Amino acid sequence: MNFGREKNMRIAIRGGGHNGPGLGSVDDGLVIDMSAMTGVRVDPVARTARVAAGCTQGDVDHATHPFGLATPAGIISTTGIAGLTLSGGHGYLSRRYGLTIDNLIEADLVLADGRFVTASEESDADLFWALRGGGGNFGVVTSFLFRLHPVSMVFAGPIAWDQRHARTIMQRYREFLPQTTQDLGIFLGLKKVLSSPPFPQEYWGKRICLLMCCYNGPEDEGNKVLAPLLGALPDPWFNWMGTMPYAAVQSMFDGLYPKGMQWYWRGDFVKTLPDAAIEAHMEQAANTPSELSLMHLYPIDGAVHEIGKHETAWNCRDATWSMVIAGIDQNPQNAGRITRWTKGYWEAVHPYDLGGAYPNFMMDDEGDARLKAAYGENYARLAAVKKKYDPDNIFRVNQNIPPAA
């Protein structure tokens, strides 16, 4: 840190390397690569885990699952826990246990001037507030202390329908979600079936509407919870739900999205899903440019709404979903195509969404207005904390919040 600052270099902080716009790297600068720091220490009595900043989500699950414990995180195990946490973090457990930042107890970090601090509610509380959602703007986090919850075997898996039923599925889903138990995490996707095992060959390349479910409880209870929703829908093409370790759900998509793909994504916070928005989604999803491209709606209701929007830097505590539209392809020559599709899809549905987005679902070409919308009333406070801890904006290879004037 000191070397980079003294040489006036642009500095990028790399954790899991999962960032869409590539902000874990920098040309003609210094990359502080945390990926070798992968230790996890679980305290099963206190139900906490000390997690080094180079860990992936899979590293954390590997350590906590033998104790029947977990903390809310994303949906794919290759996600870096540092980048996920610092911008918020949501996943299957968020409806019951909140965002990843809602389970953060403290963080060790190195500041722009090279000092070591531990930020918590009791020490450097303003910095701790900013770390919970403000991204990598304030220092190099070297370890996190997370609160853990009882999670072991779950009833989970994907259920897929012909996409021509998407209108009905999205309508029933929006009605079902606020009424069901917070122990059920269930996201909706519009995408294609990949032309490869384990998917049945008869469905390869076909467009689907997907419900990816994870119920933290036994299978018989899970079936009862889902019955009102599934009973109101047509028969699916396939239903692969079953009892499995929570860590298996978290790694279920790893093989489908290896590193090295072309990615371009856009996000939004979504509060309601009116019929007009559903029609726009269906129209855009009918033109996906590749089998890997997708739209997902991740629920961020329940426990996420129980924390005030000023208690952490994460401002959008009243949204129902965090949406991502991702153009994905193996071929670099298709980068322009997937980018145009993603932007067009986003422009079609954005009028029905809230102004901001989950910062981890934002690219680096969206402009300051989008970032300010993501943080809303918290933006000015974040800029003030930035001025205190990084007045020269050393940490700027990120979704950048400049120091307050």
C-alpha positions, 0 to 999 in steps of 0.5 A: 500500500505504501509503495503504491501510494509513494510511487503515485500508482493506480492501485487495484485490490483483487479478491476473488476476481469475480468483478464484472467490469474487471475492477480487480485489475488495472493497466500500468498500475499496482494490483494488490492480490489477496487471493493467496489469503484464504484462511477461515477460522470458525468458532462454532460456540460463538457462531462466528467465522474469521475470513481472510480477504482472499477467500471465495464463497466456496472457501467459507462454505467449506469451513462453516458447513461441517458445523452446520453453519453459514452466513448469507452470501451469493449464488455461486461459490467462485464469488470473492467474499471481499467484493461481495461483502463490501457492496452488500451481498445477497443470496438464498439466506437473505430473506431470513438472515439479511445481507452479508453486511448485516452479518458483518461484526468487524473488519481488519483493514489497511488504510490509504496512509498504511495504518492498520485498523479494526473497524466495528460498531465500537471502533472507527464506527463511521468507517464500519458504517461505510464498509457495509455497502460502500465498496472498496473505497475506504481501504484494503480489507484483510479479514472479516468477522461474520456472524453465522446461522444454523444452516445444514441440509436444505431442500433446493434446486431448479424448476424450469418451464417453457418460457411461453409460461413466463407471464403466468409464472412471474405474476404468481411469483410476485404474489407468492413471495411476500406471503411465504416464509422467509426460510425460502429463498427463491429467485426467478430467471429468464434464460436458455437451457445449455446444450450440454449435460446434465440437462436433457437433450430434448431441452437443449437451447430452449428458452425457459423461465426458471425458479431456483429455490432453497428452503432451509428445512426438511423436504416435507416442509419445503413441499408444503411451503411451495405447494401454493405456488406450484399448484397455480402453475403449469407442469414444469419441464423439469423439477430437480429439487431435492435434499442436499448440503447447503454448500452444494446449492452454492456451488451448483452453477460453478461448472456452467460459468467458468472463468474467462468468459465475456461478460457485460451486465447491468442491474437495477433495484426492483420494488414492484413487478407490474404487468407492463414490466413483465411484458417488457421482460418477456420481449427482451428475453425472447432475444437472448444473444447466447445460451449463457445470457440471462436475467435474474431477479434475486429477492431482497425482502424479509430480513433485509427490510428490517434494517433502516436504510441509514444504518448501513451504507446500503440504501435501498432497504425497501426494494423487493428484488435485485435484478441483473441482466447479463450478456455472457459468451465464450467468444470474444468476437461476440462481446459487442453483441452481448453488450448491445443486448444487455443495454437494450434489455436494461433500457426496456425495463428500467422505467419500471425499476428504482433509480439505483442498482446493487453496485456489484451489478454495475459496469464502469461506464454507467456514470456518477448519476447511477452510483449516486442513485444506488446510494441515495441519501447515504451518498453524501455521508459516504463522501465525507467518510471517504474524505476522512480516510482516503482524502487523496482518493488513492482507492479509485479503481472501483465504483468510485466515491470521490472525497467530499469537497 
